[in-house]
């Protein structure tokens, strides 16, 4: 939905009445749950049907039967109500606990973030910092995550993005592979490397980590600009 465009929403009370009636398939039980009369629930549902121009229930032999359109609408409403309830609960929890949940990759958490957690805790004792180490993309609408740190170009519509740093990526290998008559002289030579299992390995340029050495031995001949590390949080 475009910003500034008004949402077309039926009255909340009518939606609540329909959701409860459809879930119980009974106006009586819905009325008991909502602490209103059966007539009030029936009136709200009838008004909703008139506004939508869709029949949501059929009355068959004094029994309330939800229509296919009503069943589809119920699925949408239950998901929306569940998300509102979950969001409200999380908001109240954050106000009372001051929790901050950060999602990041396992490598970034282990090699960079974990060494700085102690200092952060000392400087911000009122914040309960929680780290979730995962590689999957965060769904801020459904997950209890405040911000995420990921590699990428920062082009993530609908999110606020802050660039933290850039990386330099380059291949490394054993010093033995740079000596002797069959020594490596160019990155493409890595395709001749053999894993201990005698299975040919893919080139280090394609992501193999089987050959490691000090970066200085590569002389930077195959260095390349790495992905940007971006801090992503929910857009306001």
ZATOR-446447 format. One record per residue: residue number from 0; residue in three letters; x, y, z of N, C-alpha, C in turn. Coordinates in nm, 3 decimals. Example, Ala and Ser with C-alpha at 12.3 -4.5 7.8 and 13.67 -1.06 7.14 Angstrom:
// ZATOR-446447
(r 0 ala (1.319 -0.569 0.780) (1.230 -0.450 0.780) (1.320 -0.330 0.780))
(r 1 ser (1.285 -0.225 0.708) (1.367 -0.106 0.714) (1.290 0.003 0.787))
//
This chain:
// ZATOR-446447
(r 0 unk (0.084 -0.119 0.000) (0.000 0.000 0.000) (0.087 0.125 0.000))
(r 1 unk (0.051 0.222 -0.083) (0.127 0.344 -0.090) (0.105 0.429 0.034))
(r 2 unk (0.212 0.501 0.072) (0.201 0.587 0.189) (0.099 0.698 0.160))
(r 3 unk (0.019 0.731 0.261) (-0.078 0.838 0.247) (-0.213 0.790 0.197))
(r 4 unk (-0.219 0.667 0.147) (-0.346 0.614 0.097) (-0.426 0.556 0.213))
(r 5 unk (-0.552 0.600 0.225) (-0.636 0.554 0.335) (-0.673 0.408 0.318))
(r 6 unk (-0.665 0.334 0.428) (-0.705 0.194 0.425) (-0.857 0.183 0.433))
(r 7 unk (-0.912 0.090 0.357) (-1.055 0.065 0.364) (-1.077 -0.049 0.463))
(r 8 unk (-1.117 -0.015 0.582) (-1.136 -0.113 0.687) (-1.278 -0.107 0.742))
(r 9 unk (-1.343 -0.220 0.756) (-1.475 -0.224 0.821) (-1.460 -0.191 0.969))
(r 10 unk (-1.569 -0.159 1.039) (-1.562 -0.131 1.182) (-1.500 -0.248 1.259))
(r 11 unk (-1.416 -0.217 1.356) (-1.346 -0.319 1.431) (-1.444 -0.410 1.506))
(r 12 unk (-1.549 -0.353 1.563) (-1.645 -0.435 1.638) (-1.714 -0.538 1.548))
(r 13 unk (-1.739 -0.498 1.423) (-1.802 -0.591 1.329) (-1.705 -0.704 1.295))
(r 14 unk (-1.578 -0.671 1.279) (-1.478 -0.773 1.249) (-1.462 -0.870 1.366))
(r 15 unk (-1.460 -0.816 1.487) (-1.448 -0.901 1.606) (-1.569 -0.992 1.620))
(r 16 unk (-1.687 -0.938 1.593) (-1.808 -1.019 1.603) (-1.806 -1.132 1.500))
(r 17 unk (-1.768 -1.100 1.377) (-1.762 -1.203 1.273) (-1.657 -1.308 1.306))
(r 18 unk (-1.539 -1.266 1.350) (-1.431 -1.361 1.380) (-1.472 -1.458 1.489))
(r 19 unk (-1.534 -1.406 1.593) (-1.578 -1.493 1.703) (-1.691 -1.586 1.659))
(r 20 unk (-1.787 -1.533 1.584) (-1.899 -1.614 1.538) (-1.852 -1.722 1.441))
(r 21 unk (-1.758 -1.687 1.353) (-1.709 -1.785 1.256) (-1.627 -1.892 1.325))
(r 22 unk (-1.551 -1.854 1.424) (-1.468 -1.950 1.496) (-1.553 -2.050 1.573))
(r 23 unk (-1.659 -2.001 1.635) (-1.748 -2.089 1.713) (-1.860 -2.148 1.628))
(r 24 unk (-1.882 -2.085 1.510) (-1.999 -2.117 1.428) (-2.126 -2.106 1.511))
(r 25 unk (-2.130 -2.000 1.589) (-2.245 -1.978 1.677) (-2.248 -1.833 1.722))
(r 26 unk (-2.362 -1.766 1.702) (-2.377 -1.631 1.753) (-2.384 -1.630 1.905))
(r 27 unk (-2.443 -1.734 1.961) (-2.459 -1.740 2.107) (-2.323 -1.747 2.176))
(r 28 unk (-2.236 -1.837 2.131) (-2.104 -1.850 2.193) (-2.019 -1.725 2.167))
(r 29 unk (-2.034 -1.667 2.050) (-1.960 -1.544 2.021) (-2.003 -1.433 2.116))
(r 30 unk (-2.134 -1.425 2.143) (-2.185 -1.323 2.234) (-2.131 -1.343 2.375))
(r 31 unk (-2.124 -1.469 2.418) (-2.069 -1.497 2.550) (-1.923 -1.457 2.559))
(r 32 unk (-1.849 -1.481 2.454) (-1.706 -1.446 2.455) (-1.685 -1.296 2.456))
(r 33 unk (-1.768 -1.223 2.382) (-1.751 -1.079 2.368) (-1.829 -1.000 2.474))
(r 34 unk (-1.903 -1.072 2.559) (-1.982 -1.007 2.664) (-2.085 -0.909 2.608))
(r 35 unk (-2.154 -0.954 2.502) (-2.263 -0.876 2.443) (-2.380 -0.971 2.421))
(r 36 unk (-2.489 -0.918 2.370) (-2.605 -1.003 2.344) (-2.592 -1.073 2.209))
(r 37 unk (-2.668 -1.181 2.194) (-2.668 -1.252 2.067) (-2.718 -1.162 1.954))
(r 38 unk (-2.817 -1.079 1.986) (-2.870 -0.987 1.886) (-2.765 -0.888 1.839))
(r 39 unk (-2.677 -0.845 1.931) (-2.573 -0.750 1.894) (-2.473 -0.814 1.797))
(r 40 unk (-2.438 -0.938 1.821) (-2.346 -1.009 1.731) (-2.410 -1.026 1.594))
(r 41 unk (-2.537 -1.068 1.593) (-2.608 -1.087 1.466) (-2.616 -0.957 1.388))
(r 42 unk (-2.641 -0.847 1.460) (-2.651 -0.716 1.395) (-2.516 -0.675 1.335))
(r 43 unk (-2.407 -0.697 1.408) (-2.274 -0.659 1.360) (-2.236 -0.741 1.237))
(r 44 unk (-2.266 -0.869 1.239) (-2.232 -0.955 1.125) (-2.314 -0.916 1.002))
(r 45 unk (-2.443 -0.888 1.023) (-2.528 -0.847 0.911) (-2.479 -0.716 0.851))
(r 46 unk (-2.437 -0.622 0.936) (-2.385 -0.494 0.887) (-2.256 -0.515 0.809))
(r 47 unk (-2.173 -0.610 0.854) (-2.048 -0.639 0.784) (-2.077 -0.699 0.647))
(r 48 unk (-2.173 -0.790 0.641) (-2.209 -0.852 0.513) (-2.261 -0.746 0.415))
(r 49 unk (-2.339 -0.652 0.465) (-2.392 -0.547 0.379) (-2.280 -0.456 0.329))
(r 50 unk (-2.185 -0.425 0.415) (-2.075 -0.337 0.374) (-1.984 -0.404 0.272))
(r 51 unk (-1.959 -0.533 0.291) (-1.872 -0.606 0.199) (-1.944 -0.650 0.073))
(r 52 unk (-2.077 -0.663 0.083) (-2.153 -0.714 -0.031) (-2.130 -0.863 -0.052))
(r 53 unk (-2.096 -0.932 0.058) (-2.065 -1.075 0.052) (-2.139 -1.146 0.164))
(r 54 unk (-2.195 -1.261 0.133) (-2.263 -1.340 0.236) (-2.158 -1.423 0.309))
(r 55 unk (-2.150 -1.406 0.440) (-2.048 -1.473 0.520) (-2.101 -1.598 0.590))
(r 56 unk (-2.233 -1.601 0.614) (-2.295 -1.716 0.681) (-2.422 -1.757 0.608))
(r 57 unk (-2.455 -1.885 0.619) (-2.585 -1.937 0.579) (-2.653 -1.994 0.703))
(r 58 unk (-2.785 -1.974 0.714) (-2.861 -2.032 0.824) (-2.933 -2.155 0.772))
(r 59 unk (-2.891 -2.271 0.819) (-2.948 -2.396 0.773) (-3.003 -2.475 0.892))
(r 60 unk (-3.136 -2.491 0.896) (-3.202 -2.569 1.000) (-3.156 -2.525 1.140))
(r 61 unk (-3.169 -2.397 1.164) (-3.133 -2.337 1.293) (-2.985 -2.357 1.327))
(r 62 unk (-2.905 -2.376 1.223) (-2.761 -2.394 1.243) (-2.686 -2.293 1.158))
(r 63 unk (-2.581 -2.235 1.215) (-2.502 -2.134 1.146) (-2.389 -2.202 1.070))
(r 64 unk (-2.384 -2.180 0.939) (-2.283 -2.243 0.854) (-2.205 -2.133 0.782))
(r 65 unk (-2.076 -2.132 0.799) (-1.993 -2.031 0.735) (-1.976 -2.063 0.587))
(r 66 unk (-1.983 -1.961 0.502) (-1.967 -1.980 0.358) (-1.818 -1.990 0.324))
(r 67 unk (-1.789 -2.025 0.199) (-1.650 -2.034 0.156) (-1.584 -1.896 0.162))
(r 68 unk (-1.658 -1.793 0.122) (-1.604 -1.657 0.130) (-1.578 -1.619 0.275))
(r 69 unk (-1.668 -1.659 0.363) (-1.650 -1.630 0.504) (-1.530 -1.702 0.562))
(r 70 unk (-1.508 -1.825 0.516) (-1.394 -1.903 0.566) (-1.262 -1.838 0.522))
(r 71 unk (-1.258 -1.791 0.400) (-1.138 -1.723 0.352) (-1.113 -1.593 0.428))
(r 72 unk (-1.218 -1.521 0.455) (-1.205 -1.395 0.528) (-1.164 -1.421 0.673))
(r 73 unk (-1.212 -1.531 0.730) (-1.175 -1.566 0.866) (-1.025 -1.591 0.877))
(r 74 unk (-0.969 -1.660 0.779) (-0.825 -1.687 0.779) (-0.745 -1.558 0.781))
(r 75 unk (-0.789 -1.461 0.701) (-0.720 -1.332 0.695) (-0.732 -1.258 0.828))
(r 76 unk (-0.852 -1.256 0.883) (-0.874 -1.183 1.009) (-0.800 -1.245 1.125))
(r 77 unk (-0.800 -1.378 1.132) (-0.730 -1.443 1.244) (-0.581 -1.413 1.239))
(r 78 unk (-0.524 -1.412 1.120) (-0.382 -1.379 1.107) (-0.356 -1.235 1.149))
(r 79 unk (-0.445 -1.144 1.107) (-0.429 -1.003 1.143) (-0.443 -0.982 1.293))
(r 80 unk (-0.543 -1.044 1.354) (-0.563 -1.030 1.499) (-0.448 -1.092 1.577))
(r 81 unk (-0.397 -1.207 1.528) (-0.283 -1.270 1.595) (-0.160 -1.180 1.592))
(r 82 unk (-0.139 -1.116 1.479) (-0.022 -1.027 1.466) (-0.037 -0.903 1.554))
(r 83 unk (-0.157 -0.851 1.562) (-0.181 -0.735 1.649) (-0.158 -0.774 1.795))
(r 84 unk (-0.210 -0.890 1.834) (-0.193 -0.936 1.972) (-0.046 -0.960 2.004))
(r 85 unk (0.026 -1.022 1.910) (0.168 -1.051 1.932) (0.248 -0.922 1.939))
(r 86 unk (0.219 -0.828 1.849) (0.289 -0.701 1.851) (0.264 -0.623 1.978))
(r 87 unk (0.141 -0.628 2.027) (0.108 -0.560 2.152) (0.183 -0.622 2.270))
(r 88 unk (0.187 -0.755 2.272) (0.258 -0.825 2.380) (0.406 -0.791 2.379))
(r 89 unk (0.465 -0.789 2.261) (0.608 -0.758 2.251) (0.636 -0.614 2.293))
(r 90 unk (0.548 -0.523 2.255) (0.566 -0.383 2.294) (0.564 -0.368 2.445))
(r 91 unk (0.468 -0.433 2.509) (0.458 -0.424 2.654) (0.578 -0.490 2.722))
(r 92 unk (0.627 -0.600 2.664) (0.744 -0.666 2.722) (0.867 -0.578 2.712))
(r 93 unk (0.885 -0.512 2.598) (1.002 -0.426 2.581) (0.999 -0.308 2.676))
(r 94 unk (0.879 -0.256 2.699) (0.869 -0.141 2.789) (0.904 -0.181 2.931))
(r 95 unk (0.876 -0.305 2.967) (0.902 -0.348 3.105) (1.041 -0.408 3.123))
(r 96 unk (1.099 -0.467 3.016) (1.228 -0.533 3.030) (1.343 -0.459 2.965))
(r 97 unk (1.316 -0.372 2.869) (1.424 -0.302 2.800) (1.508 -0.396 2.716))
(r 98 unk (1.446 -0.500 2.658) (1.520 -0.599 2.580) (1.547 -0.547 2.439))
(r 99 unk (1.664 -0.582 2.385) (1.702 -0.548 2.249) (1.754 -0.674 2.183))
(r 100 unk (1.683 -0.723 2.080) (1.721 -0.846 2.012) (1.789 -0.814 1.880))
(r 101 unk (1.910 -0.867 1.863) (1.990 -0.843 1.742) (2.010 -0.976 1.670))
(r 102 unk (1.979 -0.979 1.542) (2.002 -1.097 1.460) (2.125 -1.073 1.373))
(r 103 unk (2.215 -1.171 1.371) (2.336 -1.158 1.290) (2.383 -1.296 1.248))
(r 104 unk (2.476 -1.300 1.154) (2.529 -1.428 1.109) (2.618 -1.488 1.217))
(r 105 unk (2.629 -1.621 1.222) (2.714 -1.685 1.324) (2.859 -1.637 1.318))
(r 106 unk (2.915 -1.619 1.199) (3.054 -1.574 1.186) (3.073 -1.434 1.242))
(r 107 unk (2.983 -1.343 1.208) (2.995 -1.206 1.256) (2.979 -1.202 1.408))
(r 108 unk (2.889 -1.283 1.459) (2.867 -1.286 1.604) (2.991 -1.337 1.677))
(r 109 unk (3.051 -1.444 1.624) (3.164 -1.507 1.692) (3.293 -1.427 1.678))
(r 110 unk (3.315 -1.369 1.561) (3.444 -1.306 1.534) (3.448 -1.156 1.561))
(r 111 unk (3.332 -1.093 1.573) (3.333 -0.948 1.594) (3.247 -0.906 1.712))
(r 112 unk (3.125 -0.953 1.714) (3.029 -0.903 1.812) (3.057 -0.951 1.953))
(r 113 unk (3.089 -1.079 1.969) (3.100 -1.136 2.103) (3.208 -1.068 2.187))
(r 114 unk (3.314 -1.021 2.125) (3.422 -0.955 2.200) (3.384 -0.815 2.247))
(r 115 unk (3.272 -0.763 2.200) (3.231 -0.629 2.236) (3.108 -0.626 2.326))
(r 116 unk (3.054 -0.743 2.355) (2.932 -0.749 2.436) (2.955 -0.701 2.579))
(r 117 unk (3.071 -0.734 2.635) (3.099 -0.693 2.772) (3.102 -0.542 2.788))
(r 118 unk (3.168 -0.475 2.696) (3.175 -0.329 2.703) (3.038 -0.266 2.683))
(r 119 unk (2.958 -0.325 2.592) (2.823 -0.272 2.570) (2.740 -0.285 2.698))
(r 120 unk (2.751 -0.399 2.765) (2.675 -0.421 2.888) (2.715 -0.322 2.997))
(r 121 unk (2.844 -0.288 3.003) (2.891 -0.193 3.103) (2.839 -0.052 3.075))
(r 122 unk (2.835 -0.015 2.947) (2.792 0.119 2.910) (2.641 0.134 2.908))
(r 123 unk (2.569 0.022 2.891) (2.421 0.027 2.883) (2.362 -0.083 2.972))
(r 124 unk (2.377 -0.071 3.102) (2.330 -0.177 3.194) (2.179 -0.198 3.192))
(r 125 unk (2.103 -0.098 3.147) (1.957 -0.111 3.149) (1.902 -0.187 3.029))
(r 126 unk (1.989 -0.218 2.932) (1.944 -0.287 2.811) (1.976 -0.435 2.820))
(r 127 unk (1.875 -0.516 2.801) (1.892 -0.661 2.800) (1.917 -0.703 2.655))
(r 128 unk (2.045 -0.714 2.618) (2.081 -0.745 2.479) (2.074 -0.894 2.454))
(r 129 unk (2.002 -0.931 2.349) (1.987 -1.071 2.312) (2.033 -1.089 2.168))
(r 130 unk (2.123 -1.184 2.145) (2.181 -1.206 2.013) (2.127 -1.336 1.954))
(r 131 unk (2.075 -1.328 1.832) (2.027 -1.446 1.760) (2.118 -1.468 1.640))
(r 132 unk (2.199 -1.575 1.642) (2.293 -1.605 1.535) (2.227 -1.696 1.433))
(r 133 unk (2.197 -1.641 1.316) (2.127 -1.718 1.213) (2.159 -1.659 1.077))
(r 134 unk (2.140 -1.737 0.972) (2.167 -1.692 0.836) (2.040 -1.659 0.759))
(r 135 unk (1.924 -1.695 0.812) (1.801 -1.672 0.736) (1.761 -1.525 0.740))
(r 136 unk (1.686 -1.484 0.640) (1.640 -1.346 0.633) (1.534 -1.321 0.741))
(r 137 unk (1.548 -1.209 0.810) (1.459 -1.177 0.920) (1.327 -1.121 0.868))
(r 138 unk (1.218 -1.171 0.923) (1.085 -1.116 0.895) (1.045 -1.034 1.017))
(r 139 unk (1.069 -0.902 1.010) (1.045 -0.817 1.126) (0.899 -0.816 1.168))
(r 140 unk (0.809 -0.844 1.074) (0.666 -0.842 1.107) (0.627 -0.959 1.195))
(r 141 unk (0.700 -1.070 1.185) (0.661 -1.190 1.256) (0.761 -1.234 1.363))
(r 142 unk (0.886 -1.189 1.353) (0.988 -1.234 1.447) (1.016 -1.127 1.552))
(r 143 unk (1.053 -1.173 1.668) (1.083 -1.082 1.779) (1.228 -1.035 1.768))
(r 144 unk (1.254 -0.955 1.665) (1.388 -0.903 1.636) (1.379 -0.753 1.616))
(r 145 unk (1.470 -0.678 1.680) (1.469 -0.532 1.669) (1.556 -0.483 1.554))
(r 146 unk (1.670 -0.545 1.535) (1.757 -0.508 1.424) (1.841 -0.627 1.383))
(r 147 unk (1.893 -0.622 1.260) (1.972 -0.733 1.208) (2.097 -0.679 1.142))
(r 148 unk (2.202 -0.759 1.143) (2.327 -0.724 1.076) (2.350 -0.829 0.968))
(r 149 unk (2.361 -0.785 0.844) (2.376 -0.876 0.732) (2.476 -0.822 0.631))
(r 150 unk (2.532 -0.912 0.548) (2.615 -0.873 0.435) (2.523 -0.842 0.317))
(r 151 unk (2.555 -0.740 0.241) (2.474 -0.708 0.125) (2.502 -0.568 0.076))
(r 152 unk (2.427 -0.525 -0.025) (2.446 -0.392 -0.082) (2.361 -0.286 -0.014))
(r 153 unk (2.280 -0.326 0.083) (2.199 -0.229 0.155) (2.071 -0.190 0.085))
(r 154 unk (2.040 -0.253 -0.027) (1.918 -0.220 -0.101) (1.804 -0.309 -0.054))
(r 155 unk (1.745 -0.272 0.060) (1.636 -0.349 0.119) (1.517 -0.257 0.140))
(r 156 unk (1.426 -0.247 0.044) (1.311 -0.157 0.054) (1.228 -0.183 0.179))
(r 157 unk (1.180 -0.077 0.239) (1.096 -0.089 0.357) (1.172 -0.098 0.487))
(r 158 unk (1.305 -0.094 0.480) (1.387 -0.103 0.600) (1.482 0.016 0.609))
(r 159 unk (1.519 0.052 0.731) (1.622 0.153 0.752) (1.757 0.084 0.753))
(r 160 unk (1.849 0.130 0.672) (1.977 0.063 0.655) (2.092 0.158 0.688))
(r 161 unk (2.187 0.110 0.766) (2.307 0.187 0.800) (2.430 0.104 0.766))
(r 162 unk (2.519 0.159 0.686) (2.642 0.088 0.651) (2.737 0.091 0.770))
(r 163 unk (2.788 -0.026 0.809) (2.880 -0.036 0.921) (3.025 -0.036 0.872))
(r 164 unk (3.054 -0.118 0.771) (3.191 -0.126 0.719) (3.190 -0.202 0.588))
(r 165 unk (3.306 -0.206 0.523) (3.324 -0.284 0.401) (3.430 -0.390 0.427))
(r 166 unk (3.439 -0.488 0.339) (3.535 -0.596 0.354) (3.621 -0.609 0.230))
(r 167 unk (3.741 -0.665 0.246) (3.825 -0.705 0.135) (3.836 -0.858 0.137))
(r 168 unk (3.799 -0.921 0.028) (3.805 -1.067 0.018) (3.918 -1.108 -0.075))
(r 169 unk (3.995 -1.208 -0.035) (4.105 -1.255 -0.119) (4.132 -1.401 -0.087))
(r 170 unk (4.187 -1.478 -0.185) (4.215 -1.620 -0.161) (4.345 -1.636 -0.083))
(r 171 unk (4.355 -1.741 -0.003) (4.477 -1.775 0.070) (4.505 -1.924 0.049))
(r 172 unk (4.632 -1.964 0.065) (4.666 -2.103 0.043) (4.786 -2.141 0.128))
(r 173 unk (4.819 -2.268 0.131) (4.934 -2.318 0.205) (5.062 -2.267 0.141))
(r 174 unk (5.167 -2.231 0.220) (5.296 -2.186 0.163) (5.357 -2.292 0.070))
(r 175 unk (5.328 -2.421 0.096) (5.384 -2.526 0.012) (5.337 -2.516 -0.133))
(r 176 unk (5.219 -2.460 -0.152) (5.165 -2.449 -0.287) (5.230 -2.335 -0.365))
(r 177 unk (5.311 -2.254 -0.298) (5.379 -2.143 -0.365) (5.528 -2.172 -0.386))
(r 178 unk (5.567 -2.299 -0.361) (5.707 -2.339 -0.377) (5.717 -2.459 -0.470))
(r 179 unk (5.835 -2.480 -0.526) (5.857 -2.597 -0.610) (5.823 -2.572 -0.755))
(r 180 unk (5.848 -2.674 -0.836) (5.827 -2.659 -0.981) (5.679 -2.643 -1.016))
(r 181 unk (5.592 -2.703 -0.934) (5.447 -2.695 -0.963) (5.378 -2.587 -0.881))
(r 182 unk (5.453 -2.488 -0.840) (5.396 -2.385 -0.753) (5.287 -2.307 -0.826))
(r 183 unk (5.199 -2.251 -0.746) (5.093 -2.166 -0.800) (5.152 -2.031 -0.838))
(r 184 unk (5.118 -1.983 -0.955) (5.163 -1.851 -0.999) (5.046 -1.758 -1.028))
(r 185 unk (4.927 -1.814 -1.036) (4.807 -1.733 -1.062) (4.688 -1.800 -0.995))
(r 186 unk (4.584 -1.725 -0.963) (4.468 -1.781 -0.892) (4.407 -1.903 -0.959))
(r 187 unk (4.410 -1.907 -1.093) (4.348 -2.020 -1.163) (4.418 -2.151 -1.134))
(r 188 unk (4.546 -2.146 -1.088) (4.618 -2.269 -1.057) (4.558 -2.344 -0.940))
(r 189 unk (4.475 -2.279 -0.862) (4.415 -2.345 -0.746) (4.325 -2.460 -0.787))
(r 190 unk (4.284 -2.465 -0.913) (4.200 -2.575 -0.959) (4.275 -2.707 -0.959))
(r 191 unk (4.412 -2.702 -0.950) (4.492 -2.823 -0.947) (4.507 -2.880 -0.807))
(r 192 unk (4.457 -2.805 -0.706) (4.473 -2.850 -0.568) (4.388 -2.973 -0.542))
(r 193 unk (4.440 -3.063 -0.456) (4.369 -3.187 -0.424) (4.344 -3.193 -0.274))
(r 194 unk (4.222 -3.222 -0.237) (4.183 -3.236 -0.097) (4.244 -3.365 -0.042))
(r 195 unk (4.268 -3.375 0.091) (4.321 -3.500 0.149) (4.243 -3.624 0.110))
(r 196 unk (4.118 -3.609 0.076) (4.039 -3.725 0.034) (4.063 -3.761 -0.111))
(r 197 unk (4.162 -3.691 -0.176) (4.196 -3.711 -0.317) (4.085 -3.667 -0.410))
(r 198 unk (3.992 -3.589 -0.358) (3.885 -3.534 -0.441) (3.924 -3.394 -0.486))
(r 199 unk (3.930 -3.368 -0.616) (3.966 -3.233 -0.661) (3.874 -3.130 -0.599))
(r 200 unk (3.935 -3.021 -0.556) (3.857 -2.915 -0.492) (3.828 -2.804 -0.591))
(r 201 unk (3.723 -2.732 -0.564) (3.690 -2.615 -0.644) (3.792 -2.506 -0.617))
(r 202 unk (3.803 -2.415 -0.710) (3.898 -2.304 -0.694) (3.867 -2.225 -0.569))
(r 203 unk (3.974 -2.174 -0.505) (3.953 -2.092 -0.386) (3.871 -1.969 -0.419))
(r 204 unk (3.875 -1.927 -0.544) (3.798 -1.808 -0.582) (3.649 -1.836 -0.580))
(r 205 unk (3.611 -1.964 -0.583) (3.468 -1.996 -0.581) (3.421 -2.027 -0.441))
(r 206 unk (3.510 -2.010 -0.343) (3.463 -2.023 -0.205) (3.525 -2.134 -0.125))
(r 207 unk (3.618 -2.210 -0.180) (3.680 -2.317 -0.103) (3.767 -2.260 0.007))
(r 208 unk (3.760 -2.321 0.126) (3.843 -2.277 0.237) (3.944 -2.384 0.276))
(r 209 unk (3.975 -2.476 0.185) (4.064 -2.587 0.218) (4.211 -2.546 0.217))
(r 210 unk (4.246 -2.436 0.153) (4.385 -2.391 0.146) (4.399 -2.260 0.221))
(r 211 unk (4.477 -2.257 0.326) (4.487 -2.140 0.410) (4.632 -2.105 0.437))
(r 212 unk (4.659 -1.979 0.446) (4.792 -1.933 0.482) (4.781 -1.789 0.523))
(r 213 unk (4.895 -1.726 0.547) (4.893 -1.585 0.582) (4.856 -1.503 0.459))
(r 214 unk (4.770 -1.407 0.470) (4.727 -1.329 0.354) (4.843 -1.266 0.279))
(r 215 unk (4.955 -1.237 0.347) (5.065 -1.168 0.280) (5.124 -1.251 0.168))
(r 216 unk (5.107 -1.384 0.174) (5.165 -1.469 0.071) (5.092 -1.457 -0.062))
(r 217 unk (4.971 -1.403 -0.060) (4.895 -1.389 -0.183) (4.931 -1.261 -0.255))
(r 218 unk (5.000 -1.171 -0.188) (5.041 -1.042 -0.244) (4.923 -0.960 -0.294))
(r 219 unk (4.802 -1.000 -0.259) (4.684 -0.923 -0.297) (4.651 -0.931 -0.445))
(r 220 unk (4.702 -1.029 -0.515) (4.681 -1.035 -0.659) (4.537 -1.060 -0.698))
(r 221 unk (4.462 -1.124 -0.609) (4.323 -1.156 -0.644) (4.227 -1.092 -0.547))
(r 222 unk (4.269 -0.986 -0.481) (4.180 -0.922 -0.385) (4.063 -0.858 -0.458))
(r 223 unk (3.951 -0.853 -0.388) (3.830 -0.796 -0.448) (3.749 -0.729 -0.340))
(r 224 unk (3.674 -0.630 -0.379) (3.589 -0.560 -0.283) (3.483 -0.655 -0.231))
(r 225 unk (3.474 -0.667 -0.101) (3.379 -0.759 -0.041) (3.243 -0.696 -0.022))
(r 226 unk (3.148 -0.773 0.025) (3.012 -0.721 0.050) (3.010 -0.623 0.165))
(r 227 unk (2.915 -0.536 0.163) (2.899 -0.439 0.271) (2.824 -0.502 0.386))
(r 228 unk (2.868 -0.473 0.507) (2.796 -0.518 0.625) (2.697 -0.409 0.662))
(r 229 unk (2.571 -0.439 0.663) (2.471 -0.337 0.692) (2.390 -0.368 0.815))
(r 230 unk (2.359 -0.268 0.893) (2.270 -0.284 1.008) (2.129 -0.253 0.962))
(r 231 unk (2.039 -0.346 0.979) (1.904 -0.329 0.929) (1.807 -0.330 1.047))
(r 232 unk (1.718 -0.233 1.051) (1.616 -0.231 1.155) (1.482 -0.199 1.092))
(r 233 unk (1.378 -0.217 1.169) (1.245 -0.190 1.118) (1.227 -0.043 1.086))
(r 234 unk (1.173 -0.018 0.968) (1.149 0.122 0.930) (1.042 0.181 1.017))
(r 235 unk (1.058 0.308 1.048) (0.960 0.377 1.133) (0.830 0.397 1.057))
//
